[in-house]
Amino acid sequence: MAIMEVAFDPQWGEAWNRRQLEASLMVPGTHLLLANEAGGVAENHEEAVGFTLSRSVAGEEELLLIAVVPEYRNRGIGSSILSLFLKQATSRDVGVIFLEMRANNTAKSLYSKYGFVPIGRRKDYYKTAVGSRLDAITFSLTI
């Protein structure tokens, strides 16, 4: 939750609250990956500076959240986390990964670098803190 609280800009309303996160972690097939400041897996009470949260079922996985603490951005940690996530998904025999993001999210270039392609758009799906609307773009990656 500490990462969640600082990594998501409140203007976009993307951060989950504690109840949502705890409920998600109770669902079978949910995977949490914590990353350290070197971009590796955070282990043994090591401080985490980023994470991915995903859910898999029937050979498909959805990347629900990916986040890096602002002070650690632009160091390749987001790319490292995504790479680790993809390796773990592959080990779970996942064949396709989906994710959804707001149309103006700068992470689009990161996802494209890893081969994610846009497959759909939901018009006016996200509502900003000031009440304007943004489209959601769905991406997929076959692995």
C-alpha positions as a Markdown table, in Angstrom:
| # | Residue | x | y | z |
|---|---|---|---|---|
| 1 | Met | 0.0 | 0.0 | 0.0 |
| 2 | Ala | 2.9 | 2.4 | 0.6 |
| 3 | Ile | 3.9 | 2.1 | -3.0 |
| 4 | Met | 0.3 | 2.4 | -4.2 |
| 5 | Glu | -0.2 | 5.6 | -2.2 |
| 6 | Val | 2.7 | 7.4 | -3.9 |
| 7 | Ala | 3.0 | 5.8 | -7.3 |
| 8 | Phe | -0.4 | 6.7 | -8.7 |
| 9 | Asp | -1.3 | 10.4 | -9.4 |
| 10 | Pro | -4.6 | 11.1 | -7.8 |
| 11 | Gln | -5.9 | 13.1 | -10.8 |
| 12 | Trp | -6.3 | 9.8 | -12.7 |
| 13 | Gly | -8.0 | 7.8 | -9.9 |
| 14 | Glu | -6.1 | 4.6 | -10.7 |
| 15 | Ala | -4.8 | 3.7 | -7.2 |
| 16 | Trp | -6.6 | 0.9 | -5.4 |
| 17 | Asn | -7.6 | 1.2 | -1.8 |
| 18 | Arg | -6.5 | -1.4 | 0.9 |
| 19 | Arg | -9.9 | -3.2 | 0.7 |
| 20 | Gln | -9.6 | -3.7 | -3.0 |
| 21 | Leu | -6.0 | -4.9 | -2.8 |
| 22 | Glu | -6.7 | -7.3 | 0.0 |
| 23 | Ala | -9.8 | -8.7 | -1.7 |
| 24 | Ser | -7.8 | -9.2 | -4.9 |
| 25 | Leu | -5.0 | -11.0 | -3.2 |
| 26 | Met | -7.5 | -13.5 | -1.8 |
| 27 | Val | -8.6 | -14.6 | -5.3 |
| 28 | Pro | -6.9 | -17.7 | -6.6 |
| 29 | Gly | -4.6 | -17.0 | -9.5 |
| 30 | Thr | -3.7 | -13.5 | -8.3 |
| 31 | His | 0.0 | -12.8 | -8.4 |
| 32 | Leu | 2.0 | -10.0 | -6.6 |
| 33 | Leu | 5.6 | -9.3 | -7.6 |
| 34 | Leu | 7.6 | -6.9 | -5.5 |
| 35 | Ala | 10.7 | -5.3 | -6.9 |
| 36 | Asn | 13.7 | -3.9 | -5.2 |
| 37 | Glu | 15.7 | -0.8 | -6.2 |
| 38 | Ala | 17.9 | -2.8 | -8.6 |
| 39 | Gly | 14.8 | -4.1 | -10.5 |
| 40 | Gly | 15.1 | -7.6 | -9.1 |
| 41 | Val | 12.6 | -9.5 | -6.9 |
| 42 | Ala | 12.4 | -8.0 | -3.4 |
| 43 | Glu | 13.0 | -10.7 | -0.9 |
| 44 | Asn | 13.5 | -11.2 | 2.9 |
| 45 | His | 12.1 | -7.9 | 4.1 |
| 46 | Glu | 14.0 | -6.0 | 1.4 |
| 47 | Glu | 12.5 | -2.6 | 0.7 |
| 48 | Ala | 10.2 | -2.8 | -2.4 |
| 49 | Val | 10.1 | 0.2 | -4.8 |
| 50 | Gly | 7.8 | -1.3 | -7.3 |
| 51 | Phe | 5.3 | -4.0 | -8.0 |
| 52 | Thr | 3.0 | -5.8 | -10.4 |
| 53 | Leu | -0.3 | -7.3 | -9.6 |
| 54 | Ser | -1.9 | -9.7 | -12.0 |
| 55 | Arg | -4.5 | -12.4 | -12.3 |
| 56 | Ser | -4.3 | -15.6 | -14.4 |
| 57 | Val | -6.9 | -18.1 | -15.4 |
| 58 | Ala | -7.2 | -20.6 | -18.2 |
| 59 | Gly | -3.9 | -19.7 | -19.9 |
| 60 | Glu | -4.6 | -16.0 | -19.9 |
| 61 | Glu | -3.3 | -13.3 | -17.5 |
| 62 | Glu | -4.3 | -9.7 | -16.9 |
| 63 | Leu | -1.7 | -7.2 | -15.7 |
| 64 | Leu | -3.9 | -5.3 | -13.3 |
| 65 | Leu | -1.4 | -2.8 | -11.9 |
| 66 | Ile | 2.3 | -1.9 | -12.3 |
| 67 | Ala | 3.9 | 0.8 | -10.3 |
| 68 | Val | 7.2 | 2.3 | -9.3 |
| 69 | Val | 7.8 | 4.8 | -6.5 |
| 70 | Pro | 8.4 | 8.2 | -8.2 |
| 71 | Glu | 11.9 | 8.7 | -6.8 |
| 72 | Tyr | 13.0 | 5.4 | -8.5 |
| 73 | Arg | 11.5 | 6.1 | -11.9 |
| 74 | Asn | 13.7 | 6.6 | -15.0 |
| 75 | Arg | 16.2 | 4.0 | -13.8 |
| 76 | Gly | 14.9 | 1.0 | -15.8 |
| 77 | Ile | 13.0 | -0.5 | -12.8 |
| 78 | Gly | 9.6 | -0.4 | -14.6 |
| 79 | Ser | 11.2 | -2.3 | -17.6 |
| 80 | Ser | 12.8 | -4.8 | -15.2 |
| 81 | Ile | 9.6 | -5.4 | -13.3 |
| 82 | Leu | 7.7 | -6.0 | -16.6 |
| 83 | Ser | 10.4 | -8.4 | -17.8 |
| 84 | Leu | 10.3 | -10.3 | -14.5 |
| 85 | Phe | 6.5 | -10.4 | -14.7 |
| 86 | Leu | 6.6 | -11.8 | -18.3 |
| 87 | Lys | 9.0 | -14.5 | -17.2 |
| 88 | Gln | 6.8 | -15.5 | -14.3 |
| 89 | Ala | 3.7 | -15.5 | -16.5 |
| 90 | Thr | 5.5 | -17.8 | -19.0 |
| 91 | Ser | 6.4 | -20.2 | -16.2 |
| 92 | Arg | 2.7 | -20.3 | -15.4 |
| 93 | Asp | 1.9 | -21.5 | -18.9 |
| 94 | Val | 0.2 | -18.3 | -19.8 |
| 95 | Gly | -0.3 | -17.9 | -23.6 |
| 96 | Val | -1.7 | -14.4 | -23.7 |
| 97 | Ile | -1.4 | -11.3 | -21.5 |
| 98 | Phe | -3.9 | -8.5 | -21.4 |
| 99 | Leu | -3.7 | -5.0 | -19.9 |
| 100 | Glu | -5.8 | -1.9 | -20.0 |
| 101 | Met | -4.6 | 1.7 | -19.6 |
| 102 | Arg | -5.9 | 5.2 | -20.0 |
| 103 | Ala | -5.2 | 6.6 | -23.5 |
| 104 | Asn | -2.8 | 9.3 | -22.2 |
| 105 | Asn | -0.6 | 7.0 | -20.1 |
| 106 | Thr | 3.1 | 7.4 | -20.9 |
| 107 | Ala | 3.6 | 3.7 | -20.1 |
| 108 | Lys | 2.4 | 2.9 | -23.7 |
| 109 | Ser | 6.0 | 3.1 | -25.0 |
| 110 | Leu | 7.1 | 0.6 | -22.4 |
| 111 | Tyr | 4.4 | -1.9 | -23.3 |
| 112 | Ser | 5.1 | -1.4 | -27.0 |
| 113 | Lys | 8.7 | -2.1 | -26.4 |
| 114 | Tyr | 7.8 | -5.6 | -25.0 |
| 115 | Gly | 5.4 | -6.3 | -27.9 |
| 116 | Phe | 2.0 | -5.4 | -26.5 |
| 117 | Val | -0.4 | -4.3 | -29.2 |
| 118 | Pro | -3.6 | -2.4 | -28.9 |
| 119 | Ile | -6.7 | -4.5 | -29.5 |
| 120 | Gly | -9.6 | -2.4 | -28.3 |
| 121 | Arg | -10.7 | 1.0 | -27.0 |
| 122 | Arg | -13.4 | 1.9 | -24.5 |
| 123 | Lys | -14.6 | 5.4 | -25.1 |
| 124 | Asp | -14.8 | 7.7 | -22.1 |
| 125 | Tyr | -14.0 | 4.8 | -19.7 |
| 126 | Tyr | -11.9 | 6.7 | -17.1 |
| 127 | Lys | -13.2 | 9.7 | -15.2 |
| 128 | Thr | -10.5 | 12.1 | -14.0 |
| 129 | Ala | -10.6 | 13.9 | -10.6 |
| 130 | Val | -11.9 | 17.1 | -12.4 |
| 131 | Gly | -14.7 | 15.1 | -14.2 |
| 132 | Ser | -13.3 | 14.9 | -17.7 |
| 133 | Arg | -13.3 | 11.5 | -19.4 |
| 134 | Leu | -10.5 | 9.5 | -21.1 |
| 135 | Asp | -10.6 | 6.4 | -23.3 |
| 136 | Ala | -9.2 | 3.1 | -22.1 |
| 137 | Ile | -7.0 | 1.1 | -24.4 |
| 138 | Thr | -6.8 | -2.7 | -24.2 |
| 139 | Phe | -3.5 | -4.3 | -25.1 |
| 140 | Ser | -2.5 | -7.9 | -25.6 |
| 141 | Leu | 0.7 | -9.9 | -25.9 |
| 142 | Thr | 0.9 | -13.4 | -27.1 |
| 143 | Ile | 3.8 | -15.3 | -25.4 |
